[in-house]
Amino acid sequence: MSLTIRVPEPLARQLQSRAEAEKVAVDELAARLLAAGMQNPLDLEQWTAANQRRVALIEKRFRGGLTDSEQEELQHLQELADRQLEELDTLMLKDVADMEAAAQRVLGAVE
């Protein structure tokens, strides 16, 4: 399915710049970011509250156990945490790869 989305010019420039930096097509990057956003729909405040509840349920599980409904809630919150952190992992791995490439260029220039 094809869909046209209009974005403000500053955002379009940011998207273009990032796509060039990652050496991918703009539509590929936009689709990836949109997919990540759909998987991680929580803003910081919502994520903080959900994560605090997740931690409270984990602590309760170790103190004496959870009800079936609490166990299901914890499972859902854990899946949400995994998705929230997956994008961060991807970005961090890209940063590491960029640093390795920069180090290789520096080492190659020294030799």
N, CA, C and O of each residue as an XYZ file, in Angstrom:
444
protein
N       0.842     -1.178      0.000
C       0.000      0.000      0.000
C       0.886      1.240      0.000
O       1.893      1.300      0.706
N       0.511      2.192     -0.772
C       1.257      3.443     -0.847
C       0.452      4.540     -0.171
O      -0.772      4.591     -0.289
N       1.157      5.424      0.546
C       0.501      6.489      1.291
C       1.382      7.723      1.230
O       2.598      7.632      1.401
N       0.779      8.868      0.987
C       1.530     10.125      0.970
C       1.257     10.861      2.271
O       0.106     11.054      2.661
N       2.330     11.266      2.934
C       2.205     12.003      4.199
C       2.935     13.325      4.034
O       4.067     13.355      3.553
N       2.301     14.408      4.427
C       2.932     15.723      4.377
C       3.493     16.044      5.759
O       2.809     15.897      6.772
N       4.743     16.484      5.780
C       5.385     16.855      7.043
C       5.925     18.272      6.907
O       6.203     18.718      5.794
N       6.077     18.985      8.017
C       6.635     20.334      7.953
C       8.046     20.308      7.367
O       8.774     19.330      7.534
N       8.421     21.371      6.692
C       9.706     21.457      6.012
C      10.894     21.150      6.925
O      11.787     20.411      6.510
N      10.946     21.689      8.161
C      12.098     21.361      9.021
C      12.219     19.863      9.288
O      13.327     19.329      9.325
N      11.107     19.193      9.471
C      11.124     17.751      9.700
C      11.563     17.013      8.434
O      12.306     16.034      8.510
N      11.112     17.474      7.295
C      11.510     16.855      6.030
C      13.024     16.975      5.839
O      13.667     16.027      5.388
N      13.596     18.132      6.179
C      15.046     18.302      6.055
C      15.785     17.373      7.015
O      16.802     16.784      6.647
N      15.284     17.240      8.239
C      15.905     16.332      9.216
C      15.863     14.900      8.706
O      16.846     14.167      8.808
N      14.734     14.510      8.163
C      14.571     13.152      7.645
C      15.545     12.914      6.486
O      16.205     11.877      6.426
N      15.626     13.875      5.575
C      16.542     13.759      4.433
C      17.986     13.659      4.913
O      18.750     12.828      4.420
N      18.357     14.492      5.861
C      19.722     14.503      6.379
C      20.068     13.178      7.055
O      21.150     12.631      6.844
N      19.157     12.676      7.856
C      19.413     11.409      8.548
C      19.497     10.254      7.552
O      20.335      9.364      7.698
N      18.628     10.270      6.541
C      18.660      9.213      5.530
C      19.999      9.236      4.804
O      20.578      8.182      4.540
N      20.489     10.410      4.482
C      21.799     10.514      3.818
C      22.903      9.996      4.737
O      23.802      9.282      4.292
N      22.834     10.355      6.019
C      23.851      9.903      6.970
C      23.842      8.384      7.121
O      24.896      7.766      7.278
N      22.657      7.787      7.073
C      22.538      6.335      7.215
C      22.654      5.608      5.877
O      22.641      4.379      5.820
N      22.768      6.393      4.799
C      22.895      5.832      3.454
C      21.723      4.908      3.103
O      21.910      3.801      2.599
N      20.503      5.400      3.388
C      19.280      4.689      3.037
C      18.339      5.667      2.337
O      18.514      6.881      2.435
N      17.357      5.140      1.642
C      16.359      5.980      0.987
C      15.483      6.647      2.049
O      15.234      6.084      3.115
N      15.029      7.846      1.735
C      14.187      8.597      2.675
C      12.934      7.802      3.017
O      12.554      7.728      4.186
N      12.286      7.205      2.018
C      11.061      6.461      2.301
C      11.330      5.233      3.162
O      10.487      4.848      3.972
N      12.499      4.612      2.993
C      12.871      3.465      3.832
C      13.040      3.900      5.287
O      12.528      3.253      6.201
N      13.765      5.004      5.492
C      13.960      5.516      6.848
C      12.632      5.933      7.464
O      12.356      5.620      8.622
N      11.810      6.639      6.690
C      10.514      7.090      7.207
C       9.648      5.904      7.609
O       8.995      5.932      8.653
N       9.640      4.864      6.784
C       8.842      3.672      7.107
C       9.355      3.015      8.384
O       8.566      2.590      9.227
N      10.692      2.931      8.529
C      11.267      2.323      9.738
C      10.912      3.130     10.987
O      10.529      2.568     12.013
N      11.045      4.449     10.888
C      10.732      5.289     12.042
C       9.251      5.253     12.383
O       8.880      5.247     13.556
N       8.412      5.230     11.366
C       6.975      5.143     11.600
C       6.610      3.813     12.247
O       5.792      3.769     13.166
N       7.214      2.737     11.771
C       6.954      1.417     12.363
C       7.380      1.392     13.828
O       6.671      0.855     14.679
N       8.546      1.979     14.115
C       9.008      2.027     15.506
C       8.059      2.857     16.354
O       7.763      2.503     17.496
N       7.586      3.959     15.795
C       6.640      4.807     16.528
C       5.321      4.106     16.802
O       4.704      4.309     17.848
N       4.894      3.282     15.860
C       3.652      2.540     16.053
C       3.822      1.460     17.113
O       2.873      1.131     17.825
N       5.012      0.914     17.219
C       5.269     -0.105     18.229
C       5.497      0.527     19.598
O       5.244     -0.103     20.625
N       5.965      1.743     19.614
C       6.297      2.434     20.860
C       5.488      3.722     20.979
O       6.047      4.817     20.923
N       4.171      3.591     21.144
C       3.333      4.783     21.111
C       3.363      5.621     22.388
O       2.687      6.647     22.455
N       4.111      5.220     23.378
C       4.089      5.934     24.646
C       5.062      7.100     24.653
O       6.210      6.973     24.225
N       4.590      8.230     25.142
C       5.507      9.335     25.339
C       6.266      9.098     26.645
O       5.991      8.129     27.352
N       7.204      9.962     26.964
C       8.068      9.749     28.122
C       7.275      9.607     29.420
O       7.573      8.736     30.237
N       6.280     10.449     29.610
C       5.483     10.388     30.848
C       4.721      9.068     30.951
O       4.694      8.445     32.012
N       4.104      8.643     29.852
C       3.373      7.374     29.855
C       4.319      6.201     30.063
O       4.014      5.277     30.816
N       5.477      6.239     29.390
C       6.443      5.161     29.526
C       6.958      5.086     30.954
O       7.120      3.993     31.496
N       7.217      6.231     31.567
C       7.710      6.250     32.947
C       6.699      5.597     33.883
O       7.065      4.786     34.734
N       5.431      5.950     33.723
C       4.383      5.365     34.574
C       4.263      3.860     34.336
O       4.152      3.087     35.287
N       4.284      3.444     33.074
C       4.172      2.020     32.761
C       5.378      1.258     33.306
O       5.229      0.155     33.833
N       6.557      1.834     33.184
C       7.760      1.159     33.665
C       7.771      1.079     35.201
O       8.216      0.078     35.762
N       7.291      2.113     35.872
C       7.205      2.059     37.335
C       6.259      0.942     37.773
O       6.541      0.222     38.731
N       5.142      0.803     37.072
C       4.205     -0.276     37.381
C       4.864     -1.635     37.128
O       4.691     -2.563     37.918
N       5.616     -1.754     36.032
C       6.320     -2.996     35.709
C       7.288     -3.377     36.824
O       7.334     -4.531     37.250
N       8.058     -2.402     37.291
C       9.022     -2.650     38.368
C       8.295     -3.054     39.654
O       8.739     -3.959     40.361
N       7.185     -2.387     39.956
C       6.412     -2.726     41.160
C       5.898     -4.165     41.084
O       5.919     -4.887     42.081
N       5.441     -4.576     39.912
C       4.959     -5.950     39.762
C       6.095     -6.959     39.881
O       5.910     -8.034     40.451
N       7.266     -6.625     39.350
C       8.418     -7.518     39.491
C       8.780     -7.676     40.960
O       9.029     -8.789     41.425
N       8.811     -6.571     41.690
C       9.120     -6.629     43.122
C       8.079     -7.452     43.861
O       8.425     -8.253     44.730
N       6.803     -7.265     43.524
C       5.737     -8.022     44.175
C       5.866     -9.513     43.877
O       5.612    -10.349     44.744
N       6.258     -9.837     42.661
C       6.422    -11.243     42.287
C       7.470    -11.912     43.174
O       7.291    -13.055     43.596
N       8.561    -11.204     43.456
C       9.617    -11.777     44.287
C       9.258    -11.774     45.765
O       9.764    -12.604     46.520
N       8.409    -10.871     46.187
C       8.000    -10.822     47.599
C       6.975    -11.882     47.959
O       6.952    -12.346     49.099
N       6.130    -12.275     47.022
C       5.117    -13.243     47.410
C       4.276    -13.762     46.276
O       3.453    -14.654     46.482
N       4.452    -13.241     45.099
C       3.715    -13.758     43.955
C       2.691    -12.779     43.420
O       2.336    -11.789     44.060
N       2.235    -13.093     42.230
C       1.264    -12.257     41.540
C      -0.009    -13.046     41.284
O       0.008    -14.273     41.180
N      -1.102    -12.322     41.188
C      -2.347    -12.955     40.744
C      -2.214    -13.227     39.249
O      -1.295    -12.735     38.594
N      -3.135    -14.010     38.727
C      -3.100    -14.296     37.286
C      -3.207    -13.020     36.466
O      -2.502    -12.858     35.470
N      -4.087    -12.113     36.882
C      -4.255    -10.875     36.118
C      -3.007     -9.992     36.224
O      -2.634     -9.335     35.252
N      -2.361     -9.971     37.391
C      -1.119     -9.212     37.533
C      -0.001     -9.824     36.692
O       0.815     -9.099     36.123
N       0.039    -11.157     36.613
C       1.041    -11.819     35.784
C       0.843    -11.458     34.315
O       1.813    -11.207     33.600
N      -0.413    -11.430     33.862
C      -0.702    -11.028     32.482
C      -0.310     -9.573     32.248
O       0.253     -9.236     31.208
N      -0.610     -8.719     33.215
C      -0.233     -7.307     33.098
C       1.282     -7.160     33.022
O       1.795     -6.389     32.211
N       1.992     -7.895     33.863
C       3.449     -7.838     33.849
C       3.992     -8.304     32.502
O       4.925     -7.700     31.974
N       3.430     -9.357     31.945
C       3.868     -9.844     30.649
C       3.692     -8.766     29.578
O       4.583     -8.538     28.761
N       2.537     -8.110     29.593
C       2.276     -7.029     28.631
C       3.272     -5.883     28.826
O       3.817     -5.365     27.851
N       3.507     -5.489     30.065
C       4.439     -4.393     30.342
C       5.873     -4.763     29.971
O       6.644     -3.905     29.541
N       6.231     -6.030     30.136
C       7.567     -6.474     29.766
C       7.751     -6.422     28.253
O       8.810     -6.023     27.770
N       6.732     -6.820     27.510
C       6.790     -6.734     26.047
C       6.910     -5.282     25.600
O       7.643     -4.974     24.660
N       6.190     -4.394     26.275
C       6.277     -2.968     25.973
C       7.696     -2.457     26.243
O       8.246     -1.698     25.445
N       8.281     -2.869     27.360
C       9.646     -2.456     27.698
C      10.628     -2.943     26.643
O      11.531     -2.208     26.243
N      10.455     -4.172     26.196
C      11.335     -4.713     25.149
C      11.260     -3.863     23.890
O      12.289     -3.555     23.288
N      10.048     -3.479     23.484
C       9.898     -2.659     22.277
C      10.471     -1.259     22.487
O      11.091     -0.698     21.583
N      10.265     -0.697     23.671
C      10.784      0.646     23.955
C      12.313      0.650     23.832
O      12.896      1.584     23.281
N      12.939     -0.380     24.341
C      14.398     -0.411     24.379
C      15.023     -0.893     23.072
O      16.204     -0.649     22.826
N      14.249     -1.569     22.238
C      14.787     -2.076     20.972
C      15.278     -0.936     20.076
O      16.360     -1.034     19.498
N      14.508      0.130     19.954
C      14.929      1.266     19.125
C      16.185      1.909     19.696
O      17.082      2.302     18.950
N      16.248      2.016     21.023
C      17.443      2.580     21.650
C      18.658      1.709     21.361
O      19.735      2.226     21.066
N      18.494      0.392     21.442
C      19.593     -0.528     21.126
C      20.070     -0.330     19.692
O      21.272     -0.298     19.431
N      19.131     -0.199     18.770
C      19.477     -0.011     17.364
C      20.289      1.264     17.183
O      21.302      1.264     16.484
N      19.847      2.345     17.806
C      20.565      3.614     17.692
C      21.953      3.530     18.323
O      22.920      4.064     17.780
N      22.048      2.863     19.460
C      23.345      2.735     20.125
C      24.307      1.888     19.295
O      25.490      2.213     19.200
N      23.814      0.811     18.695
C      24.667     -0.023     17.852
C      25.147      0.739     16.619
O      26.276      0.550     16.168
N      24.288      1.599     16.077
C      24.701      2.424     14.945
C      25.793      3.398     15.380
O      26.764      3.608     14.653
N      25.636      3.994     16.565
C      26.666      4.908     17.075
C      28.001      4.182     17.249
O      29.053      4.725     16.913
N      27.959      2.969     17.769
C      29.186      2.190     17.950
C      29.830      1.897     16.595
O      31.047      2.010     16.448
N      29.023      1.523     15.613
C      29.553      1.256     14.276
C      30.182      2.515     13.682
O      31.234      2.444     13.048
N      29.544      3.657     13.885
C      30.101      4.932     13.398
C      31.436      5.231     14.079
O      32.376      5.682     13.425
N      31.526      4.985     15.381
C      32.771      5.230     16.110
C      33.874      4.287     15.640
O      35.028      4.691     15.496
N      33.510      3.024     15.403
C      34.502      2.068     14.897
C      35.024      2.496     13.526
O      36.222      2.414     13.258
N      34.117      2.952     12.665
C      34.528      3.395     11.328
C      35.444      4.613     11.434
O      36.433      4.714     10.708
N      35.118      5.533     12.334
C      35.951      6.721     12.513
C      37.331      6.318     13.045
O      38.345      6.866     12.614
N      37.370      5.377     13.964
C      38.647      4.919     14.517
C      39.483      4.248     13.425
O      40.697      4.442     13.365
N      38.841      3.466     12.571
C      39.559      2.815     11.475
C      40.132      3.841     10.502
O      41.240      3.669      9.993
N      39.365      4.924     10.243
C      39.877      5.976      9.358
C      41.083      6.647      9.976
O      42.063      6.915      9.281
N      41.031      6.928     11.281
C      42.147      7.562     11.968
C      43.369      6.637     11.962
O      44.486      7.066     11.676
N      43.134      5.370     12.280
C      44.250      4.413     12.279
C      44.832      4.245     10.879
O      46.045      4.101     10.724
N      43.986      4.262      9.873
C      44.462      4.141      8.507
C      45.278      5.356      8.080
O      46.211      5.228      7.288
N      44.936      6.527      8.596
C      45.662      7.749      8.272
C      47.007      7.786      8.965
O      47.941      8.414      8.466
N      47.127      7.117     10.122
C      48.370      7.111     10.902
C      49.383      6.166     10.282
O      50.583      6.439     10.302
N      48.912      5.063      9.734
C      49.829      4.037      9.205
C      50.533      4.474      7.986
O      51.332      3.720      7.431
